[in-house]
Amino acid sequence: MAARSDVAALTDLCSRPNYNTTSGCPTTVFANHFRVTSFPNTILHQYEVCQPAPAFGFALTTKQVTIGKGTLKPSLSRKLWATSYVQTALGENKVIFDGRHIAWCSKKLPFGTEIALETTISGSDPKTANERDRLTVKIAYSAQVNLEFIHQFLLKRYRKDEQVLQGLTALNNLLRQTPTLKFFTMGNSKNFYKEQDAVPLTGALQAWRGIFQSLRPSQGNNIFWFSDTYLIGSLTVNVDVATTVAWQGDLSLVDLVCKHTNCRDANDLVSMGDRDRHKLQQAIKGLTFFVTHRQEQGRRKVLTIKRLMKTSSITTTFPMEKDGETKTISIQRYMKMAYNKDIRYPQLFCSFCHSSVAHI
């Protein structure tokens, strides 16, 4: 192994010149950072948004449905936030919502310090909806966020404390507000993707192109050259490309599984062994879809695959109450009786999505 001096000699490395010297040649370096020319120094009012557990709905525990702890999926939180009952309570104020449990507004909201609103994810009238579908969204005033502290921090006149961090969080969510409404977000909410021009991959997968953006502070010891002017201390928006992998969305669930497992048709899936079925379950667990046999009502209800069952629609049964009596009925028979539909592949194993028969 060559010594360090030998490596330097072989690669002809040169020492870095001392700071603030005239040696070397000036050069322009372009970075994927864009300067924020101005931002407000107003006071924002911060609100905590939480949703207590429903009495029956969704078979979820309190921990799973509490927005205030950030455990509810952002997509579901945004659906609740976008319902007319919540938006009416906000009035005409422009409110920033992080999709989890915090909201900001430049003015105090009209309801005072706290409000509890009953709504449904589908946006239907909670007074006529089933009790299991009714949810309560609670909005409570929590703090003030003064953006002037960010101005002072950038000029090195103020330390980086909770006030500065809260202000940067609010501005970052303001930056993401419009892209969140127009594009898809997966996992990291700083990444935004579009389904158009998706690149097909193997196994019923697609590559979606997108962008990453985030607000970054730079204090007074960093000097930027911008439009023939030296700038001391600034906010910049870091923009980069991003790519994610998603399931192909224009297929039925059976066709998607066949394409993913390289099966010719659903009949090949019927003979799938326990090991292969477990591998398939690991791949599609958490996949969301909607049903078509319930027309518009089914399209509004997004279901999530939790696991794959060993039994088919012929052998999978559940208790059903009819004419005051509780009888056991198979899924195949129920579909024929309730919707006059014949299951296309009755021998194929079922997917478990929900413990309630109301979703069949």
C-alpha positions as MATLAB code, in Angstrom:
seq = 'MAARSDVAALTDLCSRPNYNTTSGCPTTVFANHFRVTSFPNTILHQYEVCQPAPAFGFALTTKQVTIGKGTLKPSLSRKLWATSYVQTALGENKVIFDGRHIAWCSKKLPFGTEIALETTISGSDPKTANERDRLTVKIAYSAQVNLEFIHQFLLKRYRKDEQVLQGLTALNNLLRQTPTLKFFTMGNSKNFYKEQDAVPLTGALQAWRGIFQSLRPSQGNNIFWFSDTYLIGSLTVNVDVATTVAWQGDLSLVDLVCKHTNCRDANDLVSMGDRDRHKLQQAIKGLTFFVTHRQEQGRRKVLTIKRLMKTSSITTTFPMEKDGETKTISIQRYMKMAYNKDIRYPQLFCSFCHSSVAHI';
ca = [
       0.000    0.000    0.000;
       1.450    3.376   -1.022;
       2.146    5.992    1.606;
       0.073    9.153    1.716;
       2.918   11.261    0.285;
       3.209    8.838   -2.626;
      -0.526    9.181   -3.394;
      -0.246   12.957   -3.402;
       2.729   12.775   -5.751;
       1.045   10.318   -8.111;
      -2.226   12.259   -8.390;
      -0.582   15.692   -8.497;
      -2.800   17.124   -5.745;
      -2.325   20.740   -4.761;
      -2.812   22.278   -1.340;
      -5.790   24.483   -0.694;
      -4.783   28.173   -0.503;
      -5.246   30.048    2.736;
      -8.506   31.845    3.358;
      -8.829   35.427    2.014;
      -5.769   35.242   -0.247;
      -5.349   36.307   -3.870;
      -3.947   32.986   -5.069;
      -6.030   30.905   -7.416;
      -8.597   31.949  -10.038;
     -12.132   33.126   -9.227;
     -14.889   30.948  -10.642;
     -18.675   30.844  -10.635;
     -20.362   27.821   -9.079;
     -24.025   27.151   -9.820;
     -26.006   25.295   -7.154;
     -29.595   24.049   -7.023;
     -30.477   26.709   -4.448;
     -32.779   29.619   -5.238;
     -32.767   32.682   -3.045;
     -35.962   33.801   -1.315;
     -36.119   37.499   -2.168;
     -38.575   38.347    0.595;
     -40.766   36.752    3.245;
     -43.068   38.276    5.885;
     -42.022   39.170    9.394;
     -45.544   38.890   10.752;
     -46.851   36.866   13.688;
     -48.497   33.531   12.850;
     -51.091   31.891   15.085;
     -50.475   28.171   15.551;
     -53.243   25.619   16.146;
     -53.163   21.971   17.186;
     -55.439   19.732   15.126;
     -56.524   16.437   16.649;
     -59.246   13.872   16.078;
     -60.509   11.744   18.976;
     -61.321    8.106   18.292;
     -64.802    7.463   16.827;
     -67.248    5.342   18.769;
     -67.218    2.486   16.285;
     -65.645    3.570   13.010;
     -62.926    1.776   11.087;
     -62.087   -0.640   13.938;
     -59.180    1.656   14.863;
     -57.766    2.309   18.287;
     -57.386    5.773   19.787;
     -53.633    5.729   19.100;
     -54.185    4.931   15.423;
     -56.656    7.727   14.722;
     -55.266   10.611   16.748;
     -53.990   13.334   14.424;
     -52.419   15.155   17.354;
     -49.795   12.409   17.705;
     -49.104   12.322   13.982;
     -50.155    8.663   13.686;
     -52.956    9.195   11.168;
     -51.882    9.043    7.531;
     -51.434   12.530    5.983;
     -53.742   11.616    3.083;
     -56.570   10.811    5.511;
     -55.822   13.894    7.627;
     -56.035   16.132    4.556;
     -59.370   14.577    3.547;
     -60.794   15.411    6.962;
     -59.306   18.905    6.804;
     -60.775   19.537    3.327;
     -64.366   18.665    4.281;
     -66.853   21.520    4.069;
     -67.617   21.364    7.799;
     -63.990   22.097    8.735;
     -63.454   24.696    6.011;
     -66.618   26.573    6.980;
     -65.319   26.907   10.541;
     -62.113   28.492    9.219;
     -64.041   31.255    7.464;
     -62.298   33.043    4.589;
     -58.881   32.876    6.260;
     -55.969   31.290    4.422;
     -54.689   28.511    6.655;
     -51.517   26.421    6.289;
     -51.977   22.756    7.282;
     -49.042   20.357    7.565;
     -51.208   17.295    6.854;
     -50.616   15.876   10.317;
     -51.507   17.913   13.379;
     -50.457   21.578   13.089;
     -52.050   24.554   11.294;
     -50.994   28.208   11.011;
     -52.845   31.391   10.104;
     -51.845   35.054    9.989;
     -55.090   35.936   11.778;
     -56.888   34.373   14.693;
     -59.594   32.004   13.489;
     -63.208   33.119   14.106;
     -64.221   30.345   16.518;
     -61.969   31.550   19.365;
     -59.515   29.287   21.172;
     -61.051   25.862   20.533;
     -63.697   24.099   18.452;
     -64.834   20.498   17.912;
     -66.421   19.639   14.551;
     -68.240   16.452   13.587;
     -67.621   15.372   10.002;
     -67.062   12.334    7.757;
     -64.172   11.447    5.457;
     -66.514   11.237    2.446;
     -67.875   14.727    3.203;
     -71.441   13.486    3.696;
     -73.743   14.935    6.329;
     -72.595   13.564    9.736;
     -76.162   13.849   11.048;
     -77.403   11.208    8.593;
     -74.188    9.149    8.344;
     -73.630    5.884   10.175;
     -72.191    6.276   13.639;
     -69.040    4.370   12.670;
     -68.337    6.913    9.884;
     -68.690   10.030   12.044;
     -65.430   11.588   13.211;
     -64.694   14.610   15.371;
     -61.963   17.069   14.396;
     -60.757   19.282   17.231;
     -58.854   22.540   16.548;
     -57.262   24.336   19.505;
     -55.112   27.475   19.703;
     -51.592   26.591   20.905;
     -48.984   29.344   20.327;
     -47.714   32.374   18.418;
     -44.892   32.099   15.874;
     -43.045   35.367   15.213;
     -41.246   35.284   11.846;
     -39.147   38.319   12.834;
     -36.919   35.938   14.786;
     -35.877   34.317   11.472;
     -34.831   37.714   10.070;
     -32.707   38.350   13.155;
     -31.240   34.838   13.045;
     -30.132   35.271    9.427;
     -28.292   38.462   10.428;
     -26.641   36.620   13.363;
     -28.412   38.817   15.863;
     -30.416   35.981   17.413;
     -29.673   32.388   18.373;
     -31.253   29.329   16.770;
     -33.940   28.406   19.283;
     -37.496   27.008   19.263;
     -38.943   30.258   17.878;
     -36.673   30.090   14.815;
     -37.347   26.378   14.256;
     -41.119   26.862   14.514;
     -40.955   29.729   12.010;
     -38.909   27.671    9.532;
     -41.391   24.798    9.899;
     -44.305   27.114    9.116;
     -42.544   28.584    6.050;
     -41.590   25.119    4.801;
     -45.228   24.044    4.991;
     -46.277   27.226    3.212;
     -43.836   26.294    0.432;
     -45.400   22.813    0.135;
     -49.036   23.907    0.339;
     -49.724   24.302   -3.408;
     -47.638   21.311   -4.654;
     -49.403   19.071   -2.128;
     -52.772   19.898   -3.726;
     -51.535   19.376   -7.315;
     -49.148   16.417   -7.088;
     -48.769   13.077   -5.310;
     -46.788   12.773   -2.110;
     -45.381    9.476   -0.853;
     -43.624    9.112    2.456;
     -41.458   12.221    2.618;
     -43.800   15.193    2.158;
     -40.907   17.202    0.701;
     -41.106   15.090   -2.471;
     -43.810   15.669   -5.086;
     -44.531   13.307   -7.990;
     -46.715   13.241  -11.088;
     -48.214   10.156  -12.693;
     -47.903   11.521  -16.224;
     -44.958   10.228  -18.279;
     -44.441    7.320  -15.868;
     -41.721    4.872  -16.912;
     -42.971    1.230  -16.932;
     -40.947   -1.302  -14.936;
     -41.277   -5.045  -14.465;
     -43.820   -6.633  -12.129;
     -46.670   -4.106  -12.675;
     -44.513   -1.278  -11.287;
     -43.857    2.218  -12.598;
     -41.214    4.873  -11.962;
     -42.698    8.297  -11.240;
     -40.626   11.427  -11.703;
     -40.844   14.285   -9.259;
     -39.034   17.046   -7.422;
     -37.702   17.661   -3.937;
     -37.834   21.097   -2.346;
     -36.937   22.418    1.061;
     -36.320   25.802    2.655;
     -32.793   26.317    4.038;
     -31.472   29.167    6.212;
     -28.004   30.675    5.779;
     -26.537   32.992    8.382;
     -24.471   36.123    7.947;
     -21.108   34.370    7.669;
     -22.183   32.930    4.285;
     -22.010   35.461    1.458;
     -23.948   34.939   -1.797;
     -23.399   36.639   -5.140;
     -26.848   37.306   -6.612;
     -27.784   39.734   -9.413;
     -24.500   41.672   -9.122;
     -25.033   42.101   -5.372;
     -23.397   40.541   -2.337;
     -25.985   39.158    0.094;
     -25.242   38.442    3.737;
     -27.677   35.967    5.336;
     -30.566   34.585    3.329;
     -33.210   31.898    2.929;
     -32.818   29.618   -0.069;
     -35.038   26.948   -1.603;
     -33.138   23.752   -2.323;
     -34.639   22.004   -5.387;
     -33.637   18.581   -6.676;
     -35.038   15.740   -8.763;
     -36.717   12.732   -7.154;
     -37.993    9.367   -8.348;
     -40.268    6.836   -6.692;
     -41.717    3.445   -7.598;
     -45.508    2.973   -7.638;
     -47.948    0.278   -8.649;
     -49.539    0.533  -12.074;
     -52.909    2.139  -11.486;
     -54.951    1.204  -14.563;
     -55.316   -2.511  -13.753;
     -57.776   -4.552  -11.762;
     -56.375   -6.081   -8.587;
     -56.394   -9.594  -10.081;
     -54.639   -8.441  -13.280;
     -52.075   -6.523  -11.243;
     -51.256   -9.569   -9.121;
     -50.988  -11.762  -12.232;
     -48.617   -9.293  -13.859;
     -46.531   -8.980  -10.684;
     -46.179  -12.759  -10.256;
     -45.770  -13.461  -14.007;
     -48.860  -15.693  -14.019;
     -50.770  -16.256  -17.230;
     -54.175  -15.729  -15.578;
     -55.994  -15.995  -12.252;
     -56.242  -19.782  -12.551;
     -52.484  -20.007  -11.946;
     -52.946  -18.077   -8.689;
     -55.416  -20.643   -7.358;
     -52.689  -23.278   -7.110;
     -50.198  -20.908   -5.442;
     -48.488  -22.434   -2.401;
     -48.279  -20.939    1.093;
     -44.712  -19.709    0.604;
     -45.467  -17.877   -2.643;
     -48.671  -16.456   -1.202;
     -46.731  -15.101    1.786;
     -44.220  -13.428   -0.569;
     -47.118  -11.915   -2.518;
     -48.687  -10.697    0.732;
     -45.463   -8.920    1.701;
     -45.396   -7.210   -1.705;
     -48.995   -5.928   -1.841;
     -49.677   -5.351    1.861;
     -50.843   -1.764    2.261;
     -51.969   -1.500   -1.382;
     -55.139    0.599   -1.707;
     -57.965    0.029   -4.191;
     -61.696    0.599   -4.652;
     -64.489   -1.773   -5.662;
     -66.696   -1.400   -8.741;
     -69.723   -3.544   -7.833;
     -71.082   -0.788   -5.560;
     -71.005    1.866   -8.320;
     -70.283    5.406   -7.073;
     -70.505    4.421   -3.404;
     -67.736    1.867   -3.902;
     -65.491    4.323   -5.724;
     -65.637    6.718   -2.781;
     -64.485    3.996   -0.366;
     -60.770    3.241   -0.584;
     -59.806   -0.130    0.877;
     -56.353   -1.228    2.045;
     -55.037   -4.794    1.835;
     -53.948   -6.010    5.277;
     -53.252   -9.650    4.486;
     -54.085  -12.491    2.122;
     -56.326  -15.299    3.329;
     -55.965  -19.001    2.647;
     -59.700  -19.407    1.990;
     -61.659  -18.519   -1.160;
     -64.955  -16.675   -1.547;
     -66.709  -20.061   -1.414;
     -65.246  -21.108    1.946;
     -64.912  -17.695    3.600;
     -68.018  -17.055    5.695;
     -69.299  -14.430    8.123;
     -72.388  -14.060   10.368;
     -75.282  -12.102    8.860;
     -78.491  -11.063   10.583;
     -81.688  -11.422    8.561;
     -85.308  -11.454    9.704;
     -84.200  -11.430   13.318;
     -81.970  -14.491   12.877;
     -78.186  -14.695   12.592;
     -77.022  -17.019    9.829;
     -73.618  -17.889    8.410;
     -73.190  -16.969    4.758;
     -70.302  -17.232    2.296;
     -68.943  -14.232    0.396;
     -69.911  -15.838   -2.925;
     -73.521  -16.299   -1.838;
     -73.692  -12.821   -0.281;
     -72.509  -11.156   -3.519;
     -75.201  -12.974   -5.479;
     -77.911  -12.162   -2.971;
     -76.995   -8.508   -2.272;
     -75.768   -7.342   -5.700;
     -76.823  -10.130   -8.103;
     -73.150  -10.516   -9.044;
     -71.297  -13.724   -9.821;
     -67.692  -13.777   -8.605;
     -65.446  -14.273  -11.605;
     -62.839  -16.366   -9.787;
     -64.638  -18.034   -6.847;
     -61.737  -20.443   -6.178;
     -59.179  -17.620   -5.770;
     -58.012  -16.738   -2.253;
     -59.478  -13.611   -0.665;
     -57.734  -10.470    0.570;
     -58.562   -9.235    4.075;
     -59.183   -5.476    4.165;
     -61.651   -4.815    6.967;
     -63.373   -6.650    9.782;
     -66.759   -5.112    8.958;
     -69.164   -6.725    6.489;
     -70.376   -3.245    5.511;
     -67.332   -2.931    3.228;
     -68.134   -5.997    1.089;
];
